[in-house]
Amino acid sequence: MMELDIIKDDEMDLLLEDVSTIYGYDFTQYSKASLKRRLNRICLIDKLASFAELRYQVVNDPSYLQRFVEEITVNVTEMFRDPYFYKKLREDILPKLGTYPFIRIWVAGCSTGEEAYSIAVLLQEINLYHKSLIYATDINPTVIEKASKGIFPLSKMKQYSENYIHAGGTQDFSSYYVAMYDIAKFHESLSKRILFSTHNLVSDSSFNEFQLILCRNVLIYFDKDLQNKVFRLFDNSLQNLCYLALGDKETLRFSSLESRYRQVKDQKIWQKLN
């Protein structure tokens, strides 16, 4: 798709202020380069020839906001993405959490739910699912609705199955879903302990105390100040000696909270110190 430059930096700032003021969605601290690409992409796809057209659409048509949020937020995910990360969870992190009477896990920025279902599979296989609760949240209500249905393209199951095996999977992966035409519907037994909900990392507060928080490949789209704000949110939500998992290109190093955590060897997982 051709690269356009319809939206200028000052125009982008004006539009983001409109969205924040009118609708309460604050994207002003998202990465400017990423936002600009996405705004130009919206103009191209929706055949909006100028900034004025895009701004008019967003400000005057509340129903268009849902589409706007879908395009601004990044919804790229897969089951057992980075399999060796999940293997570490299976073999080390989750068994340690198994010593707790109850395990609360927050998958922040869950997108369409693949990561939440991956965690559910792990918990089932190590016999901890019965005493766990997974909170899967995202700013985008459309992807939350999709996630809650547990339906994914059947064409992706081959890749997901390979990821699962590399992550130490012990079952036939197809036993977790029913194939129907071109979709795979995961069994409701996997979702019965997952709570899907909208949550805005930028403006919403802590809502529970967790033993494990996963926020992978979300913070790379935030600027440094917003990253630190979200880290403080996670810190306020995480029990001492418990774990925060980030994406491959994300780190607690050089953040204001670095001294409060130690990194688990070879993984983007940090343990909160007592």
URHU-V575093 format. One record per residue. RES is the residue in three letters. D_CENTER is the distance of its C-alpha to the mean C-alpha in Angstrom with 1 decimal. Layout:
BEGIN
res:RES d_center:D_CENTER
res:RES d_center:D_CENTER
END
This chain:
BEGIN
res:MET d_center:25.6
res:MET d_center:27.8
res:GLU d_center:26.5
res:LEU d_center:27.7
res:ASP d_center:28.4
res:ILE d_center:28.9
res:ILE d_center:27.0
res:LYS d_center:28.4
res:ASP d_center:26.8
res:ASP d_center:28.8
res:GLU d_center:28.1
res:MET d_center:24.3
res:ASP d_center:24.7
res:LEU d_center:26.9
res:LEU d_center:24.5
res:LEU d_center:21.6
res:GLU d_center:24.1
res:ASP d_center:25.1
res:VAL d_center:21.6
res:SER d_center:21.1
res:THR d_center:24.7
res:ILE d_center:24.9
res:TYR d_center:21.5
res:GLY d_center:19.9
res:TYR d_center:16.8
res:ASP d_center:17.0
res:PHE d_center:15.9
res:THR d_center:18.9
res:GLN d_center:17.3
res:TYR d_center:14.9
res:SER d_center:16.4
res:LYS d_center:19.6
res:ALA d_center:20.0
res:SER d_center:16.7
res:LEU d_center:17.4
res:LYS d_center:20.9
res:ARG d_center:20.2
res:ARG d_center:18.0
res:LEU d_center:20.7
res:ASN d_center:23.4
res:ARG d_center:21.7
res:ILE d_center:21.6
res:CYS d_center:25.3
res:LEU d_center:26.1
res:ILE d_center:24.6
res:ASP d_center:25.9
res:LYS d_center:29.2
res:LEU d_center:29.2
res:ALA d_center:31.8
res:SER d_center:31.4
res:PHE d_center:29.3
res:ALA d_center:31.6
res:GLU d_center:30.7
res:LEU d_center:26.9
res:ARG d_center:27.5
res:TYR d_center:29.9
res:GLN d_center:27.5
res:VAL d_center:24.6
res:VAL d_center:27.0
res:ASN d_center:29.3
res:ASP d_center:27.2
res:PRO d_center:24.7
res:SER d_center:23.8
res:TYR d_center:22.7
res:LEU d_center:20.0
res:GLN d_center:17.7
res:ARG d_center:18.2
res:PHE d_center:17.9
res:VAL d_center:14.5
res:GLU d_center:13.4
res:GLU d_center:15.0
res:ILE d_center:13.9
res:THR d_center:10.1
res:VAL d_center:8.9
res:ASN d_center:7.9
res:VAL d_center:9.0
res:THR d_center:8.2
res:GLU d_center:10.9
res:MET d_center:12.2
res:PHE d_center:13.3
res:ARG d_center:12.1
res:ASP d_center:14.4
res:PRO d_center:16.6
res:TYR d_center:18.4
res:PHE d_center:15.5
res:TYR d_center:15.4
res:LYS d_center:19.2
res:LYS d_center:19.1
res:LEU d_center:17.1
res:ARG d_center:19.7
res:GLU d_center:22.7
res:ASP d_center:22.3
res:ILE d_center:19.5
res:LEU d_center:19.4
res:PRO d_center:23.2
res:LYS d_center:23.6
res:LEU d_center:21.5
res:GLY d_center:23.7
res:THR d_center:26.4
res:TYR d_center:24.9
res:PRO d_center:26.3
res:PHE d_center:22.8
res:ILE d_center:19.3
res:ARG d_center:16.4
res:ILE d_center:12.9
res:TRP d_center:9.8
res:VAL d_center:6.4
res:ALA d_center:4.8
res:GLY d_center:2.3
res:CYS d_center:3.2
res:SER d_center:5.1
res:THR d_center:8.5
res:GLY d_center:8.2
res:GLU d_center:9.5
res:GLU d_center:8.0
res:ALA d_center:9.2
res:TYR d_center:12.4
res:SER d_center:12.8
res:ILE d_center:12.9
res:ALA d_center:15.3
res:VAL d_center:17.5
res:LEU d_center:17.9
res:LEU d_center:18.8
res:GLN d_center:21.3
res:GLU d_center:22.9
res:ILE d_center:23.6
res:ASN d_center:24.8
res:LEU d_center:22.4
res:TYR d_center:20.6
res:HIS d_center:23.5
res:LYS d_center:22.9
res:SER d_center:19.1
res:LEU d_center:16.7
res:ILE d_center:13.0
res:TYR d_center:11.2
res:ALA d_center:8.1
res:THR d_center:7.2
res:ASP d_center:6.3
res:ILE d_center:9.1
res:ASN d_center:10.2
res:PRO d_center:12.6
res:THR d_center:13.5
res:VAL d_center:10.4
res:ILE d_center:10.5
res:GLU d_center:14.1
res:LYS d_center:13.6
res:ALA d_center:11.3
res:SER d_center:14.1
res:LYS d_center:16.7
res:GLY d_center:15.6
res:ILE d_center:17.2
res:PHE d_center:16.4
res:PRO d_center:18.9
res:LEU d_center:21.6
res:SER d_center:21.9
res:LYS d_center:18.7
res:MET d_center:20.0
res:LYS d_center:22.3
res:GLN d_center:19.6
res:TYR d_center:17.5
res:SER d_center:20.7
res:GLU d_center:21.6
res:ASN d_center:18.3
res:TYR d_center:18.9
res:ILE d_center:22.5
res:HIS d_center:21.7
res:ALA d_center:19.4
res:GLY d_center:22.6
res:GLY d_center:22.3
res:THR d_center:25.6
res:GLN d_center:25.9
res:ASP d_center:26.3
res:PHE d_center:22.8
res:SER d_center:24.3
res:SER d_center:25.4
res:TYR d_center:22.0
res:TYR d_center:22.2
res:VAL d_center:24.9
res:ALA d_center:25.5
res:MET d_center:26.8
res:TYR d_center:27.9
res:ASP d_center:25.0
res:ILE d_center:22.2
res:ALA d_center:21.0
res:LYS d_center:20.5
res:PHE d_center:19.2
res:HIS d_center:21.6
res:GLU d_center:21.1
res:SER d_center:21.9
res:LEU d_center:18.4
res:SER d_center:16.8
res:LYS d_center:19.5
res:ARG d_center:17.8
res:ILE d_center:14.3
res:LEU d_center:14.0
res:PHE d_center:11.7
res:SER d_center:11.9
res:THR d_center:11.1
res:HIS d_center:10.6
res:ASN d_center:11.0
res:LEU d_center:10.3
res:VAL d_center:13.3
res:SER d_center:15.8
res:ASP d_center:15.1
res:SER d_center:16.4
res:SER d_center:16.0
res:PHE d_center:16.6
res:ASN d_center:17.4
res:GLU d_center:18.2
res:PHE d_center:16.1
res:GLN d_center:17.2
res:LEU d_center:13.9
res:ILE d_center:10.7
res:LEU d_center:7.8
res:CYS d_center:5.6
res:ARG d_center:6.2
res:ASN d_center:7.1
res:VAL d_center:6.0
res:LEU d_center:9.4
res:ILE d_center:11.5
res:TYR d_center:11.6
res:PHE d_center:13.0
res:ASP d_center:16.7
res:LYS d_center:18.1
res:ASP d_center:19.1
res:LEU d_center:15.7
res:GLN d_center:14.2
res:ASN d_center:17.0
res:LYS d_center:16.5
res:VAL d_center:12.9
res:PHE d_center:14.4
res:ARG d_center:17.1
res:LEU d_center:15.0
res:PHE d_center:13.5
res:ASP d_center:17.1
res:ASN d_center:18.4
res:SER d_center:16.2
res:LEU d_center:17.0
res:GLN d_center:20.3
res:ASN d_center:22.7
res:LEU d_center:22.7
res:CYS d_center:19.2
res:TYR d_center:16.2
res:LEU d_center:13.2
res:ALA d_center:11.4
res:LEU d_center:10.1
res:GLY d_center:9.9
res:ASP d_center:13.3
res:LYS d_center:14.2
res:GLU d_center:13.1
res:THR d_center:15.6
res:LEU d_center:17.1
res:ARG d_center:20.4
res:PHE d_center:22.3
res:SER d_center:20.2
res:SER d_center:22.2
res:LEU d_center:21.0
res:GLU d_center:21.8
res:SER d_center:25.0
res:ARG d_center:23.4
res:TYR d_center:21.5
res:ARG d_center:22.6
res:GLN d_center:20.7
res:VAL d_center:20.9
res:LYS d_center:23.0
res:ASP d_center:21.6
res:GLN d_center:17.9
res:LYS d_center:15.2
res:ILE d_center:15.5
res:TRP d_center:17.4
res:GLN d_center:19.6
res:LYS d_center:20.6
res:LEU d_center:24.3
res:ASN d_center:26.7
END
